[in-house]
Amino acid sequence: MRVVWVFLLSSFMLVSGCGGSLQADSNDTNQPQSPLANVIAPDDFSVNERTSVALTARGRGQTTTLTYRWQVTPTLTINHADTSVADASFQAPLVVSPSAYRFTVTVTDGNGNTASDDVLVTIVPVNEPPIAAIEANQIDGFAQNTYPAGETIILDASSSVDADPPTGLDPIASYDWQQTSGPDVTQGVSLSSDVLEFTAPVQDPASTLTFLLTVTDQEGAQDTTEISLNVYAASDTLPTVSAGQTQQVQSGDVIFLTGSATSVNPNAFPLSYQWLNDSQLRPQIINDIASQTYAIAPTVSSTDSATFTLEVTDILGNQVDDSVDVVVTPAPIARLNDTGVTIRTDNDGSFTVPVSTFPGQDADNGRDSAAQNGLLAKAGRGDRGFDYTRIDMLGDETDVTGGVTRCVRDNLTGLIWEVKQAGDAVQDNAASYTWFQTANTGGYEGVANGSAASCGISTCDTSSYITAVNAMGLCGAYDWRLPTVAELLSIVHYGRTLPPLIDQNYFPNAINSTTVPQWYWTSVSSAEGSLGTAQNAWAVDFNSGNDNFLPKASAAYIRLVRGGRQ
């Protein structure tokens, strides 16, 4: 700590009181009146900012007891704990430019006589220069300050510092960037910010870019630093490649390989592609020389992963690769049928193969996809993801395709379905019925033997038909019933392009119409479209695959069901 001593010498000539003898002879008219005080001060002086300065003064008065008081303009804190002595001190403040402070000391004796003197102290700023610093972004796989052609380069000077910034101001007042060598990359780029961002030149041969940074602090001091950057030649710059994002699929699903690559060098095209399997799983890659293609997830018994690597080579021989991991899980034991849809679409048309630009369509996942790719194990047979077994009249399994099929078991849901018979007295495929049942009616039993219905039994309603089928012991069973909405929808084949939307190899004699809805009753009443009791019941249209409610007095077809998984 620097200490500056300031001395003020104050002398008091006392004025007589009550005829005091010190007063000058009144008869001596030529003798001048003595002043009350004489003050001798040192010359004005300067000190550096943040310096500790000690002040003192000497005074004389009529009494030995003296009191000292220090004042300063502009205001500063003066340390003067003991006013009986002149010793005081202050801390020179931080200033931006030379600043004058006038200190005044006043001495008072015990009789109230005073004398004052002052000194002008100039406080001078002492500025430590800033320190300029540059940090450059680094590119994985490249040496420090080395970049491929066309890469974004960011030079950051925000770590530049100043040891003595003025309070409340940024340490660095300004930044100034200059490019001193290499191809000009500063066109349209701000050169007065703490960050300089630009694109590495794309050219041959390789180049070196040099930049000079000048930083200025709030008091005008400056510092400079320099950085040099190496930029690859365009012909040596690798393409950029992405193998896509990590996926999770199930056995039999489509794995979309959505690779992409490009190059900043216009002379590097065309690019060639090669997909590779880099894991123990060996899913077949379809068209492995296309950037965007697909593979089929293999069958696994536990969760496993497959790694696909995309190698990209430009016309100059520069090669780069990227990999993507795909998690493959076992296909779940499903309790619901798939939709039967194996067609994909894009903006232009329909396709039987995956469309990489429109991934994740219905046909790319689930049982239908697994069946299409030969990876779906079935207990029986059936189109696409459906799995059916034929049942004869006695309830036994049969694989006879040319004979009469009376029932079909859905091996996925466990439901056993009635197969309609053409021209049969009871199970006629063209017979229609009104909805009528005495339980779970929604408050309205429906219409027994309604006039809209037409069938070969005595009363044409759902309850009478269920009684007739159970009486004949169809397929050795006596617990036939109407299906629920979900059960009936489970055998709709949405993959068929023409009605009826059902697997006709297992459900022959289904009513076929391209213009008129083919409604089949369910057991579920509908509150929609009614006031009070449920006047309607749900039905499924095998012409469109839609479900809707119909008045219970209207006529619709019936396909009974029994059993099912619990």
C-alpha positions in Angstrom: 0.0 0.0 0.0 1.4 3.3 -1.0 1.2 6.1 1.6 1.5 9.8 0.8 2.0 12.2 3.6 0.4 15.7 3.3 1.4 18.4 5.8 -0.6 21.5 6.4 1.0 24.1 8.8 -1.5 26.4 10.4 -0.4 29.3 12.7 -2.7 31.3 14.9 -2.2 34.9 15.9 -4.6 35.4 18.8 -6.9 38.4 19.1 -6.9 40.0 22.6 -10.0 39.6 24.6 -11.1 42.1 27.4 -8.1 44.3 26.7 -5.7 41.5 26.2 -2.1 42.5 25.9 -1.5 40.8 22.6 -3.5 43.3 20.7 -1.4 45.9 18.8 -0.9 49.3 20.3 -4.0 51.4 19.4 -1.9 54.5 19.4 0.3 53.2 16.6 -1.7 54.0 13.6 0.9 53.0 11.2 1.1 49.4 12.5 -1.1 46.9 10.4 -3.6 44.7 12.2 -2.3 41.1 12.7 -4.3 38.3 10.9 -6.2 35.8 12.9 -4.4 32.9 11.3 -1.6 32.1 9.0 -1.7 28.8 7.0 1.2 27.2 5.2 0.2 24.3 2.8 2.3 22.1 0.6 2.1 22.5 -3.1 -0.7 20.6 -4.9 0.2 17.1 -5.8 -0.9 13.9 -7.6 -1.4 10.3 -6.5 -2.3 7.1 -8.4 -5.7 5.6 -8.1 -6.3 3.0 -5.4 -3.5 4.5 -3.3 -3.7 4.9 0.4 -3.0 8.6 1.3 -2.2 9.9 4.8 -3.0 13.5 5.7 -1.7 15.5 8.6 -1.5 19.2 9.7 0.0 21.4 12.4 -1.8 24.1 14.1 -1.3 26.6 17.0 -3.9 28.4 19.0 -4.6 30.3 22.2 -5.2 27.0 24.0 -3.3 23.8 23.9 -6.5 21.9 23.1 -7.1 21.9 19.4 -9.8 20.2 17.3 -9.3 19.2 13.6 -11.9 18.6 10.9 -11.2 17.4 7.4 -13.5 18.0 4.4 -13.2 17.1 0.7 -14.9 18.1 -2.5 -16.1 16.0 -4.4 -17.1 13.6 -1.6 -14.8 10.9 -0.5 -14.6 8.9 2.7 -11.9 10.4 5.0 -10.7 8.2 7.9 -10.3 10.6 10.9 -11.2 8.8 14.1 -9.4 11.1 16.6 -10.3 14.8 15.9 -7.8 15.9 18.6 -5.0 15.2 16.2 -4.6 16.1 12.6 -3.8 12.6 11.3 -6.3 11.4 8.7 -6.2 9.2 5.6 -8.3 8.3 2.5 -8.2 5.7 -0.3 -7.7 7.2 -3.7 -10.7 5.9 -5.8 -10.7 4.2 -9.2 -11.0 6.8 -11.9 -11.2 6.8 -15.7 -9.4 10.1 -16.2 -7.4 12.4 -13.9 -9.7 13.8 -11.2 -9.1 16.7 -8.8 -10.2 16.6 -5.1 -9.8 19.6 -2.8 -9.1 18.7 0.8 -9.7 21.4 3.5 -8.6 21.1 7.2 -10.0 23.4 9.8 -8.4 23.8 13.2 -10.3 25.2 16.2 -8.8 26.1 19.6 -10.5 26.1 22.9 -11.6 29.7 22.6 -13.3 29.1 19.2 -10.6 30.7 17.1 -10.3 28.9 13.7 -7.9 28.7 10.8 -8.3 26.6 7.6 -6.1 25.6 4.7 -6.6 23.3 1.7 -4.6 21.3 -0.8 -5.6 20.1 -4.3 -5.0 16.4 -4.9 -5.2 15.1 -8.4 -5.9 11.3 -8.6 -4.4 9.8 -11.7 -5.8 6.5 -13.3 -3.4 3.7 -13.5 -4.7 1.4 -16.2 -3.6 -2.2 -16.6 -4.0 -3.2 -20.3 -6.4 -6.0 -21.2 -5.4 -9.4 -22.3 -6.7 -10.6 -25.7 -7.7 -14.3 -26.1 -9.2 -16.3 -29.0 -10.8 -19.7 -28.7 -11.6 -21.6 -32.0 -14.2 -24.4 -32.3 -12.7 -27.8 -32.8 -13.9 -30.5 -35.3 -14.0 -34.2 -34.2 -11.3 -36.1 -36.0 -9.2 -33.1 -37.0 -6.1 -31.5 -35.4 -6.5 -28.3 -33.4 -7.2 -25.3 -35.6 -7.6 -27.6 -38.6 -10.8 -27.7 -40.7 -12.3 -29.3 -43.7 -13.3 -27.1 -46.6 -16.8 -25.6 -46.2 -16.8 -26.1 -42.4 -18.3 -23.4 -40.2 -15.5 -21.8 -38.1 -16.2 -19.8 -35.0 -13.6 -17.6 -33.3 -14.6 -16.6 -29.8 -12.9 -13.6 -28.1 -15.3 -13.5 -25.1 -12.6 -14.9 -22.8 -10.5 -11.7 -23.2 -10.1 -10.1 -19.8 -9.2 -6.7 -18.1 -7.9 -6.7 -14.6 -9.2 -3.3 -13.6 -12.5 -2.6 -15.3 -14.6 0.4 -14.2 -17.5 -0.5 -12.0 -20.6 -1.3 -13.9 -19.0 -1.4 -17.3 -18.0 -4.4 -19.5 -14.3 -5.1 -19.2 -13.7 -4.9 -22.9 -15.0 -1.8 -24.7 -14.5 -3.0 -28.3 -13.2 -5.9 -30.4 -11.6 -5.5 -33.8 -10.9 -8.4 -36.1 -8.6 -8.3 -39.1 -7.8 -11.1 -41.6 -4.1 -10.8 -42.4 -3.6 -13.8 -44.7 -5.4 -16.4 -46.7 -8.5 -16.3 -49.0 -10.9 -13.5 -47.8 -13.7 -15.0 -45.7 -14.9 -11.9 -44.0 -17.3 -10.5 -46.7 -20.6 -9.8 -45.0 -19.2 -10.8 -41.6 -19.2 -8.5 -38.6 -15.7 -7.7 -37.5 -16.6 -5.8 -34.3 -18.2 -8.5 -32.2 -16.7 -10.8 -29.7 -17.5 -13.7 -32.0 -16.3 -14.1 -35.6 -18.2 -16.7 -37.6 -17.4 -17.6 -41.2 -17.2 -20.6 -43.6 -13.9 -22.2 -44.5 -13.1 -21.6 -48.2 -13.8 -24.4 -50.7 -10.9 -24.4 -53.0 -7.7 -26.1 -54.0 -5.0 -26.1 -52.8 -5.1 -26.1 -49.0 -4.9 -22.7 -47.3 -4.0 -21.0 -44.1 -6.1 -18.2 -42.6 -4.6 -15.8 -40.1 -6.6 -13.4 -38.0 -5.5 -10.5 -35.8 -7.7 -9.5 -32.8 -7.3 -6.2 -31.0 -9.3 -5.6 -27.8 -9.6 -2.2 -26.1 -10.6 -1.7 -22.5 -12.8 1.1 -21.2 -9.7 3.3 -20.5 -8.3 3.0 -24.0 -5.6 0.4 -23.4 -5.2 -2.3 -26.0 -3.9 -5.7 -26.5 -3.6 -7.9 -29.6 -3.3 -11.6 -30.4 -3.2 -13.7 -33.5 -4.5 -17.1 -34.6 -3.8 -19.2 -37.7 -6.2 -21.8 -39.1 -5.4 -24.6 -41.5 -8.1 -25.5 -44.1 -8.0 -28.7 -46.2 -8.1 -28.5 -49.9 -11.5 -29.2 -51.4 -10.2 -32.3 -53.1 -9.1 -33.7 -49.7 -12.3 -32.8 -47.8 -14.4 -35.9 -46.9 -18.1 -36.0 -47.7 -20.4 -35.8 -44.7 -22.6 -38.8 -44.0 -25.4 -39.8 -41.7 -26.7 -43.4 -41.3 -29.9 -42.2 -39.6 -31.3 -42.4 -36.1 -31.4 -45.3 -33.7 -34.5 -47.4 -34.0 -36.3 -50.1 -32.1 -38.4 -52.7 -34.0 -39.9 -56.1 -33.5 -39.0 -59.3 -35.4 -40.5 -59.2 -38.8 -40.8 -55.4 -38.9 -39.3 -53.2 -41.6 -36.0 -51.5 -40.7 -35.8 -48.3 -42.6 -32.2 -47.3 -43.5 -32.4 -43.6 -44.2 -28.9 -42.6 -45.0 -27.8 -39.3 -46.4 -24.5 -37.8 -47.6 -23.3 -34.7 -49.3 -20.0 -32.9 -50.1 -19.1 -29.2 -50.1 -16.9 -29.9 -53.1 -19.0 -29.6 -56.3 -16.4 -31.8 -58.1 -16.8 -34.7 -55.7 -20.1 -36.0 -57.2 -21.6 -38.5 -57.8 -21.3 -40.2 -54.4 -21.5 -44.0 -54.1 -23.1 -45.8 -51.2 -22.6 -49.2 -49.6 -24.6 -50.5 -46.6 -22.9 -53.2 -44.4 -24.0 -55.4 -41.5 -21.6 -54.9 -38.6 -23.2 -57.3 -36.0 -24.0 -60.9 -35.4 -27.5 -60.4 -36.5 -27.6 -60.6 -40.3 -30.8 -59.0 -41.5 -30.9 -58.9 -45.3 -30.5 -55.4 -46.7 -32.6 -54.8 -49.8 -30.6 -52.8 -52.4 -27.5 -52.2 -50.3 -26.1 -49.7 -52.7 -28.9 -47.1 -52.3 -28.6 -44.4 -49.7 -32.2 -45.0 -48.5 -33.4 -48.6 -48.4 -34.6 -51.1 -45.9 -34.0 -54.4 -44.2 -36.2 -56.9 -42.4 -35.8 -57.4 -38.7 -34.8 -61.0 -38.1 -36.5 -63.4 -35.6 -35.0 -63.1 -32.1 -35.9 -64.8 -28.9 -34.6 -62.0 -26.7 -33.7 -58.3 -27.3 -30.7 -58.0 -29.5 -29.2 -55.3 -31.7 -28.0 -54.9 -35.2 -25.5 -52.3 -36.5 -25.7 -51.0 -40.0 -22.8 -49.0 -41.5 -23.1 -46.7 -44.5 -19.9 -46.2 -46.4 -19.9 -43.2 -48.8 -17.2 -42.6 -51.4 -16.9 -39.6 -53.6 -15.6 -39.5 -57.1 -12.2 -38.4 -55.9 -11.8 -41.5 -53.7 -12.5 -39.9 -50.4 -14.4 -42.3 -48.2 -16.3 -41.8 -44.9 -18.8 -43.9 -43.0 -21.4 -43.7 -40.2 -23.3 -46.4 -38.3 -26.7 -46.7 -36.8 -27.8 -49.2 -34.2 -31.2 -50.9 -34.4 -32.7 -52.7 -31.3 -34.7 -55.8 -32.3 -37.2 -57.2 -29.8 -39.1 -60.4 -30.0 -42.6 -60.1 -31.6 -45.1 -60.0 -28.8 -47.7 -62.8 -28.4 -50.6 -61.0 -30.0 -54.2 -61.4 -29.0 -55.5 -59.2 -31.8 -55.4 -59.7 -35.6 -53.5 -57.2 -37.8 -55.4 -55.2 -40.4 -54.3 -57.3 -43.5 -52.9 -54.2 -45.2 -49.6 -54.7 -47.0 -49.8 -51.8 -49.4 -47.7 -48.6 -48.9 -48.3 -45.3 -50.6 -46.5 -42.1 -51.3 -47.4 -38.9 -53.1 -47.5 -40.7 -56.4 -48.9 -44.2 -56.0 -49.2 -47.5 -54.2 -46.4 -50.1 -53.6 -46.0 -53.6 -52.2 -42.5 -52.8 -50.9 -41.5 -50.3 -48.2 -41.3 -46.7 -49.2 -38.2 -45.2 -47.4 -39.4 -41.6 -47.9 -42.7 -42.5 -46.1 -41.6 -44.9 -43.3 -43.8 -46.3 -40.5 -46.9 -47.1 -42.5 -49.3 -49.9 -41.3 -47.8 -52.4 -43.7 -44.3 -51.9 -42.3 -45.0 -53.4 -38.8 -46.9 -56.1 -37.1 -48.1 -59.6 -38.2 -48.8 -58.7 -41.8 -45.3 -57.4 -42.3 -43.8 -60.5 -40.6 -46.0 -62.7 -42.8 -45.0 -60.9 -45.9 -41.4 -61.3 -45.1 -41.7 -65.0 -44.3 -41.0 -64.6 -40.6 -44.5 -65.3 -39.1 -45.1 -68.7 -37.5 -48.7 -69.9 -37.7 -50.7 -72.7 -36.1 -52.8 -72.9 -39.2 -53.1 -70.9 -42.4 -54.7 -67.7 -43.6 -54.0 -64.7 -45.7 -51.2 -62.4 -44.6 -51.2 -62.1 -40.8 -54.5 -64.0 -40.2 -54.2 -67.5 -38.8 -57.2 -69.8 -39.2 -58.0 -73.5 -38.9 -61.0 -75.2 -40.4 -63.4 -77.1 -38.1 -65.8 -79.8 -39.3 -69.4 -80.4 -38.2 -68.3 -82.5 -35.3 -65.9 -79.9 -34.0 -62.7 -81.5 -35.2 -59.9 -79.8 -37.1 -59.7 -80.4 -40.8 -57.4 -79.3 -43.5 -59.8 -80.3 -46.3 -60.0 -77.3 -48.7 -62.4 -78.8 -51.2 -65.1 -80.0 -48.8 -67.6 -78.1 -46.8 -66.2 -75.9 -44.0 -68.7 -75.4 -41.2 -66.6 -73.4 -38.8 -63.3 -71.6 -38.6 -61.1 -71.1 -35.5 -59.1 -67.9 -35.3 -55.9 -69.2 -33.8 -54.9 -65.7 -32.6 -58.0 -64.8 -30.6 -59.3 -68.3 -30.0 -62.7 -67.4 -31.3 -64.6 -70.0 -33.4 -66.7 -68.5 -36.2 -69.7 -69.8 -38.1 -69.2 -70.3 -41.8 -72.3 -69.4 -43.8 -73.7 -71.9 -46.3 -75.3 -71.0 -49.6 -79.0 -72.1 -49.8 -79.0 -73.8 -46.4 -82.3 -73.9 -44.6 -80.8 -72.6 -41.3 -77.4 -71.0 -42.2 -78.3 -69.5 -45.5 -75.7 -66.8 -46.4 -78.3 -64.4 -47.8 -80.8 -64.7 -44.9 -81.4 -61.5 -42.9 -82.7 -60.9 -39.4 -84.0 -58.1 -37.1 -82.2 -57.5 -33.8 -84.0 -59.1 -30.8 -82.7 -60.4 -27.4 -84.0 -60.4 -23.9 -80.7 -59.7 -22.0 -78.3 -56.7 -22.3 -80.9 -54.8 -24.3 -80.1 -51.2 -23.4 -83.7 -50.9 -22.3 -85.2 -52.1 -25.6 -85.3 -55.8 -26.6 -85.7 -55.0 -30.3 -88.1 -56.5 -32.8 -88.9 -60.1 -33.0 -89.5 -61.5 -36.5 -89.5 -58.1 -38.0 -91.1 -57.6 -41.5 -87.9 -56.3 -43.0 -86.1 -59.6 -42.4 -86.0 -62.7 -44.7 -84.8 -66.2 -43.7 -85.5 -69.9 -43.9 -86.5 -70.4 -40.2 -89.9 -69.7 -38.8 -89.0 -66.3 -37.1 -86.3 -64.1 -38.5 -84.6 -62.4 -35.6 -81.3 -62.8 -33.9 -82.5 -64.6 -30.9 -84.4 -67.2 -33.0 -81.4 -67.8 -35.2 -79.1 -68.4 -32.2 -81.6 -70.9 -30.8 -81.8 -72.7 -34.2 -78.0 -73.0 -34.6 -77.5 -74.2 -31.0 -80.2 -76.8 -31.5 -78.3 -78.3 -34.4 -75.1 -78.5 -32.4 -73.0 -76.7 -35.1 -69.4 -78.0 -35.0 -70.2 -80.0 -31.8 -71.0 -76.8 -29.8 -74.2 -75.4 -28.2 -73.0 -72.0 -27.0 -73.2 -69.9 -30.1 -73.8 -66.2 -29.7 -73.7 -62.8 -31.4 -70.2 -61.3 -31.4 -69.2 -58.0 -29.8 -68.1 -55.1 -32.0 -64.4 -55.8 -31.4 -64.8 -59.5 -32.1 -66.5 -58.9 -35.4 -64.0 -56.2 -36.4 -61.1 -58.6 -35.7 -61.9 -60.7 -38.9 -62.3 -57.7 -41.2 -59.6 -57.9 -43.9 -58.7 -54.3 -44.7 -56.1 -55.4 -47.1 -58.6 -56.6 -49.7 -59.2 -54.1 -52.5 -62.7 -55.4 -53.2 -65.5 -56.6 -50.9 -66.3 -58.7 -49.1 -63.5 -57.6 -46.6 -62.8 -61.1 -45.2 -60.5 -64.0 -46.0 -62.7 -65.8 -48.5 -60.6 -69.0 -48.4 -61.8 -69.5 -44.9 -65.1 -67.7 -45.0 -66.7 -68.6 -48.3 -70.2 -67.6 -49.3 -69.8 -64.1 -47.8 -72.2 -61.7 -49.4 -70.5 -59.7 -52.2 -71.6 -56.3 -53.2 -69.6 -53.2 -54.3 -72.5 -50.8 -53.9 -74.7 -51.9 -51.0 -73.5 -52.1 -47.4 -73.3 -55.6 -46.0 -74.2 -55.2 -42.3 -73.7 -57.9 -39.8 -75.3 -57.7 -36.3 -73.3 -57.5 -33.0 -74.7 -58.1 -29.6 -74.1 -54.5 -28.5 -77.0 -52.0 -28.2 -76.3 -48.4 -29.1 -77.5 -45.3 -27.2 -76.5 -43.1 -30.2 -79.4 -41.8 -32.2 -81.9 -42.6 -29.5 -83.9 -40.8 -26.8 -84.5 -42.9 -23.7 -84.1 -46.6 -24.5 -81.5 -47.9 -27.0 -83.5 -48.3 -30.2 -80.4 -49.2 -32.1 -77.6 -51.8 -32.1 -74.1 -51.8 -33.5 -73.3 -53.6 -36.8 -70.2 -54.0 -39.0 -70.2 -53.5 -42.8 -68.1 -56.1 -44.6 -68.3 -54.0 -47.7 -66.3 -51.0 -46.2 -65.0 -52.3 -42.8 -66.9 -49.5 -41.0 -69.0 -50.0 -37.9 -72.2 -48.1 -37.2 -75.6 -48.3 -35.4 -78.7 -49.6 -37.1 -82.3 -49.5 -35.9 -83.1 -52.8 -34.3 -86.1 -53.2 -36.5 -84.0 -53.2 -39.6 -82.6 -56.3 -41.3 -79.0 -57.4 -41.3 -76.9 -60.5 -41.7 -75.6 -62.7 -38.8 -72.2 -64.5 -38.3 -72.3 -66.3 -35.0 -69.2 -66.9 -32.7 -68.3 -68.9 -29.7 -65.3 -69.4 -27.4 -62.4 -67.0 -27.3 -59.3 -66.6 -25.1 -60.0 -65.6 -21.5 
